[in-house]
């Protein structure tokens, strides 16, 4: 497995954890934008850890 595959596996795991807790509350198109994706991943991690609530498009944009 190369680092790209490992990184994508981490993204998938993060999204799965987030979705199981909150459902999906943001547009999947945000994952296509590298800047939005990075912010989205940070916000999802914070939500999973209980530091914030569900993530919306407005939080990312």
Buried (B, 14 or more C-beta within 10 A) or exposed (E): EEEEEEEEEEBEEBBEBBEEEBEEBBBEEBBEEEEBBEBBBEBBBEBBEEEEEBBEEEBBE
